[in-house]
Amino acid sequence: MSTRRDDLLDAAITLLGTQGTRGLTHRAVDATAGLPAGSTSNYFRTTEALFDAVVERFAHRERENWEEVALGLSPATPADLVAAFAAAVRDSVGPQRTLTLARYAVLVEAAVRPSLRSQLPATGGRVTKYFTNWLRAVGVADPAQAVPILANYVVGLVLHQLSYPDPAFDPQPGLKLLIDSLAASSGRAS
């Protein structure tokens, strides 16, 4: 069940994902949430407090979305892993586009707000566990070393597609090349 606070934060996430950080004002959040003027400042007195709460809510929503995508997946081969990551990438640039754009806005803002920087590592912990377990399951010898390589590739792939949309976008060839390389270093490719 959604609370008024959640509604305000979801509106803030929508603003971040559609207008970037410059669009994130108390007044704009009120309007986007369809609530009376002053509602956002009743919950979050400063922009800093609003941003900190947005990161927390954003992390919760992204975790929920990731769990929904990942729960049905149990990649056992590199080809399965390619398909799983391709599905996640398509979800990020398609149905979850606004949430993904909000993530990138938060990442950029973290470069200038140390308080956000300290919040972000905890938000990716579960996703990192999935990545590690999946890489281990497909036979990658050192999943801890491979996770940041794969995660950074996916982040760049998604960012590129969001910035320069290609109607013929297919994440699978690049993912296959990378995942096969990681698996080959362990003696197992698709």
Secondary structure in CASP SS format (residue, H / E / C, confidence):
PFRMAT SS
TARGET T0000
AUTHOR 0000-0000-0000
METHOD secondary structure of the structure
MODEL  1
M C 1.00
S C 1.00
T C 1.00
R H 1.00
R H 1.00
D H 1.00
D H 1.00
L H 1.00
L H 1.00
D H 1.00
A H 1.00
A H 1.00
I H 1.00
T H 1.00
L H 1.00
L H 1.00
G H 1.00
T H 1.00
Q H 1.00
G C 1.00
T H 1.00
R H 1.00
G H 1.00
L C 1.00
T C 1.00
H H 1.00
R H 1.00
A H 1.00
V H 1.00
D H 1.00
A H 1.00
T H 1.00
A H 1.00
G C 1.00
L C 1.00
P C 1.00
A C 1.00
G C 1.00
S H 1.00
T H 1.00
S H 1.00
N H 1.00
Y H 1.00
F C 1.00
R C 1.00
T C 1.00
T H 1.00
E H 1.00
A H 1.00
L H 1.00
F H 1.00
D H 1.00
A H 1.00
V H 1.00
V H 1.00
E H 1.00
R H 1.00
F H 1.00
A H 1.00
H H 1.00
R H 1.00
E H 1.00
R H 1.00
E H 1.00
N H 1.00
W H 1.00
E H 1.00
E H 1.00
V H 1.00
A H 1.00
L H 1.00
G C 1.00
L C 1.00
S C 1.00
P C 1.00
A C 1.00
T C 1.00
P H 1.00
A H 1.00
D H 1.00
L H 1.00
V H 1.00
A H 1.00
A H 1.00
F H 1.00
A H 1.00
A H 1.00
A H 1.00
V H 1.00
R H 1.00
D H 1.00
S H 1.00
V H 1.00
G C 1.00
P C 1.00
Q C 1.00
R H 1.00
T H 1.00
L H 1.00
T H 1.00
L H 1.00
A H 1.00
R H 1.00
Y H 1.00
A H 1.00
V H 1.00
L H 1.00
V H 1.00
E H 1.00
A H 1.00
A C 1.00
V C 1.00
R C 1.00
P H 1.00
S H 1.00
L H 1.00
R H 1.00
S H 1.00
Q H 1.00
L H 1.00
P H 1.00
A H 1.00
T H 1.00
G C 1.00
G H 1.00
R H 1.00
V H 1.00
T H 1.00
K H 1.00
Y H 1.00
F H 1.00
T H 1.00
N H 1.00
W H 1.00
L H 1.00
R H 1.00
A H 1.00
V C 1.00
G C 1.00
V C 1.00
A C 1.00
D C 1.00
P H 1.00
A H 1.00
Q H 1.00
A H 1.00
V H 1.00
P H 1.00
I H 1.00
L H 1.00
A H 1.00
N H 1.00
Y H 1.00
V H 1.00
V H 1.00
G H 1.00
L H 1.00
V H 1.00
L H 1.00
H H 1.00
Q H 1.00
L H 1.00
S H 1.00
Y C 1.00
P C 1.00
D C 1.00
P C 1.00
A C 1.00
F C 1.00
D C 1.00
P C 1.00
Q H 1.00
P H 1.00
G H 1.00
L H 1.00
K H 1.00
L H 1.00
L H 1.00
I H 1.00
D H 1.00
S H 1.00
L H 1.00
A H 1.00
A H 1.00
S C 1.00
S C 1.00
G C 1.00
R C 1.00
A C 1.00
S C 1.00
END
